Amino acid sequence: MTNLKTFFKSLLPGIFLFGFTVGTGSVTSMAKAGADYGMSLLWTIFLSCAITYFLISLFGKFTLVTGLTALQSFKRHIHPAVSLFFIVALTTQICGSVIGVMGILADVCYEWSKTFINGGISPFYFALFFIGFVYIIFLIGKTEVFEKVLALFVAVMALCFLINFFILMPPAIEILKGMVPNVPDASANKSSFLVIASMVGTTVFSGLFILRTILVKEAGWTLSDLKAQNRDALFSAFLMFIVSTSIMAAAAGSLYVKGITLQNVTQMINLLEPLAGASAVAIFTIGLIAAGVSSQFPNVALLPWLLDDFHERKPNLKRPSYRVMALIISCLGLIVPIFNAKPIAVMVGSQAFGALVLPATVACIFYIGNKKGLMGVHKFSPLVNVSLSLIFVFALVMSYMSYMSYNGIVSILQTL
């Protein structure tokens, strides 16, 4: 029993990262890909998760070797302005994410509530409830509590989407064909390049890798824990692949076969019932709620973590200034329900920062990972450097695709 608890505890950082990554934005991207293109873009999920695993492992090992987190190393060995850039850029992304997550969560719950309450419950009350719930957990101020609560929501989310996968899954041959790289033809109303960029953007997130180094250091891991670190990273990436695939397959098996294009994730509530029944709708909704809440925990706590990391002090979420910051960031989730509008400018700005952050993150880890005086015998090998170079080029291509599809991004952000 003790060994089981120890094993589960060793996976908590990976579960935390998974909960951070797979939120309502990810659900929207995967569901839209499945509805518009069936399983033909499954290779994109696999590639994104493989890159994510590689970078999670690499950033984690860097901290095991040097004892420094990403921000601390950027600050000391490149320039403090570089670390400040990441803090500003990631905070901007997180603010946009909070607005979008709560907007989707409140709208979905509102649509679902119409099935058992005449007229439904106002999205504002749902947003207020979820914001309050996450903020109360934040006030406890312990990462261990965050991790355990997050693990619970992640388990619920994974179970719900897996059940929906088995209810709605397309033929197995279609799933296998999706592992063959291809780019579907674009039409007047669809942009496969944009969908691919959005899928990659929701999985290969720079904040994930920077936060990884903070979690590894806080866990007290050393080089003797390298195997546990790699196993934890693999577990996190594996969960991302399985759950993302389940979401895509559910949309492909229900909407794509009927020729129904998904414009807004709340459509799933109304579209799934005649296709798969009320039980599938309930399971999907509960999974989506779990996804939204699980991503809000790290969203709210990220800025305090980054600031403590930058100042190289022990994380302390109980600082009064951090509680004020967390409250302000949390309240951004009320924007959509209160004003009944989509904050497009804010989220486009968030995406613009995101396009810059991933290539910058890869470039920075490439630079410090090749410093002999810092890494010693663990200096990056030629194979690692080639892999990072390919990922850097891939990140630039994804950024280019995002900017070239600006109008498409606006339309998708209206659903986030």
Buried (B, 14 or more C-beta within 10 A) or exposed (E): EEEEEEEEEBBBBBBBBBBBBBBBBBBBBBBBBBBBBBBBBBBBBBBBBEBBBBBBBBBBBBBBBBEBBBBBBBBBBBEEEBBBBBBEBBBBBBBBBBBBBBBBBBBBBBBBBEBEEEEBBBBBBBBBBBBEEBBEBBEEBEBEBBBBBBBBBBBBBBBBBBBBBEBBBBEEEBBEBBEEEEBBEBEEEBBBBBBBBBBBBBBBBBBBBBBBBBBBBBBEBEEEBBEBBBBBBBBBBBBBBBBBBBBBBBBBBBBBBEEBEBBBBBBBBEBBBEBBEEEBBBBBBBBBBBBBBBBBBBBBBBBBBBBBBBEEEEBEBEBEEBBEBBBEBBBBBBBBBEEEEBBBEBBBBBBBBBBBBBBBBBBBBBBBBBBEEBBEEBBBEEEBBEBBEEBBEBBBBBBEBBEBBEEBBBBBBBBB
